[in-house]
Amino acid sequence: MEMTDVLVLVNGKEIRVEEVIGYLKARGIFRDAVCRMAEIEVLKDKSKELGIALTEDEVRDFSDRKRRFWNLSADEQLQAYCVRHGITQEHWWGLVRNELLQEKIRAAVVTDKAVKKYFETNSARLRSVSASRIVCAERKQAEKLLSDISDQGEPFSVMARKHSIEKNTSVAGGYLGAITRGMLPVESDAAVFAGKPGDIIGPFPENGSWSLYRIEEVRDIALSDSLRQEISERLFRQWLQRTIAEARLERPAG
């Protein structure tokens, strides 16, 4: 395909390859595609170092699974898919091989031991807390409400409905729902995640107002299959970034 080739006519107006590439460059998509292709070449080289190869049976099985997922089981469906996306079946098989190679390399470089270690090291950061909040315009009002709740036994939810200026939570008695690390300002975040169920803490300055929190529940996260996959992908991306940084990437002369 040449840069001047016409891809489609729109009301008689020609859209050429060079125009599409210019559009992709302007949107930043072209650069991302080049980076992905560079990753593929780096992985191919790395697979040789790791002694990882693909068998034809593995490739066919992976292709079959991919086709079932995309509802392309029939040969006619696969051919229609290729035509619709402007690729050949050779491109399809190249995609299959690249994805399978990446899966096998990930399994080799990201061990179950590494996933468990990451989880154990970061489990506190992965914990979530359910909390309720009262937001006040003035610190004195927040301190008065804290005294009413802690010393006088006023229900936190009742005080939230009456006094919180955060309208979207006050109607629910101040209930925020589940919070993960980093969702709150630094001081509030540290205190909330250091608390235990039933604690009333604050007031904390937040965006020009003052907030009180009640810790409803602390949830320690389990190493589920989905989280295991997420951690594995994160560790693989870190490994891949280091590997690419060690590769020799050059622009051609001219």
N, C-alpha and C positions, 0 to 999 in steps of 0.2 A: 504494500500500500504506500503510495506516494503522498507527500504533504499537500499536493494540489488536488488530490482525488476528492471527488464530491461524495459525501456520505448520504445526504438527503436533500430533497427539494421541498421548500416550504412556500407555497403560493408562488412557485417559480423562482424563489430565492435559493441559491446554492449555499450549502453549509459544507465547508471543506475541512479536511483533516487538520490543517494548520490553524484554523479558527477554533476548532474544538480544543486543541492542545493549548492555545493561547488562553482560552477560557479556564481550563483546568489549572494552568499556572497562576492565573489571577486569583483563583479561589483557594490556592494552596493545596489542591488535591493532587496535582501533578507531582509535586515534591514528595508528598506522602507516598505516592505509588512508587516513585524511584527508590525511596528508602525501604519500602517493603521488598522490592526486587533485590536490593542490595543485601537485605537480611537473608533472602533465599540463597543467594550465592555464598554468603558466609556460612550458612548452615550446611550447604553441600560440601564445602571444604572441611568443615568441622566434623562431619559424619565420617569422613575418611580417617581422621585422627582418632576418632572414637571407635572405629571398626564397625560402624553401623551401616547396614545395607538393606535394601528392600527386595523381597522375593516377589515374583509375579503373582503368587497366590495371595500374599498380603495386599498387594495393590488391587487385585480384583475384588477381594473381600471388602476393602475400604471403600472402593468405588460403589459396590453394591449397597453398602450401608448409607453412603452419601446420597445415592439415587433414591433409596427408600425414604430417606428423611425429606428430600425435596419432591417426592411424588413423581419420580422420573424412572420408575421401574421398567416401563416399556421402552423399547428402542426408539419408537416414534416420538415418545415424550422427550427423551434425551436429545434427539435430533432437533426437535422444535425448540428446546431450551437453547441449544447452541446457535441456531439461526436467530432466535430472538435477541441474544446477547452479542451477536456478531463474532462468534468464535467457532473454531473447528473442534472436532472430537479430539484432535491432537492436543489442542489447548486444554480440553477437559482432563485428559489423562495427565498432562503436565501439572495441572492444579491438584489432582488427586495425589500424585507422587510427592509434591511439595508439602502438602498438608500432612500426609502420613509420615514423611521424614521428620517433620517438626514434632509430631507426637512421639515418635520413637526417641528422638534426641531429648525431649523433655523428660521422658521416663528414665533416661539414662543419667541425666545431670541433676534432676530434682528427685532425691530419694525420699522415701517415707519418713526416714529418720530426720531429714532436713525439714520436712513439713511439720513434724511434731515439735521439733526444737523451736521453729519460728512461732508456732502456736503457744508453746509454754512461755516463751520470752515475751510475747505480745498479748497474752490472754487478758491482762488487766486493761489494756488499751481497747480490746475488743468487747469488753463488758458493756452492758447497757443498763441504764437506770430509768425507771418510771418516776416522774415527779410532777408536782403541782406548783404553781407560781402565783404570787400576788405582786403586781407591779404598782408602785406608788410614785407620784410626782415629787414628793419631798421625803427626805430621810427621816425627819421627825415622825411623819405619819407611819412610815414603815416600822420604825422602832416601837411606836405605840401599838401597832397591830401585832408585832412580835410579842410584846408583853401581854396583850389581851389573849393571845393564843397559848403562849407558854405558861403564863402565870394564872390567868383567869379561866382557862379551859375553853375559850371560844373555839368552835370548830373552824378549821382552816378553810374548808370549802365555803362555809357561810360567809366568812370574812372576805374571801375572794369574790364572791358574787356581789357583795355590798360595796367593796372598796377598790377592787383592782381596776386600773384604767386600761388593762389589756383586754379589750372587749371580746376577742375571739376565744379566749380561754376562761374569762370570768363567768360566762354563761354555763360552763362545765365545772364550776367550782375551782377553777384555776388549773385543771388537769392539762398537762402538756403532752402526755404520752411518753413513749420511749425516747431516751436521749443517748447518743453515743458521744465518745470523746471528741472534743473539738467543736461541738455544736454551740456551746455557750462561751461567753467571754472568759478569759484565762482564770481570773479569780473565782468566778462562780463555778466554772468547770472543775477546778481542783477541789473545791469544797463539796460540791455535789457528789463527786465520785469517791470522796473520802468518807462520806456519810453512810448511815445505815437506815433501814426502814423505820419510819416514825420520826426521824430527826427533822427539826425545824431550824433552818439556817438562814443567815443573812442579817441585815440587808446588805446587798452588793450593788455598787454603781454599775448601771448598764444603759448605755445610750441615752444619757441625760436623765434617767429615772433610777428608782431603787427597787430592788427585787428581793422577795422572801421566797424560800423554797421549802417544800415538804417532800421528803424522800418517801415514795410509796413502795417501791420494790427495786431490788438490785438483782439483775439477771446475769449470772455467770454463763458465758457462751460455751457451747459444746462443740467439739471438733466433728461436725457433721460432714457428710459426703460433699455437699455443696461448698462448705467452707474449706474443706481439704482441697477441692479443685481450685477455688479462688486463690488460696495460698500458693498452691503449686504453680499457677499461672503467674503470680507475682514474682516468685523466686526465679522462674524461667525467664521472665522479661528482664530481671536484674542481671542474670547470667548472660543473656543475649546482648544487653547493652555493653557489658564488660568485653564480651567477645568481639563485638563490632568495633569497639574503641581500639582493640589490639590489631584489627585488620588494616590493610593498606588500601585506602580509598583515594582515588585520584581522578582529577578531571582530565580528559584527553587533551592533548596539545592542539592548538588551533581554534 
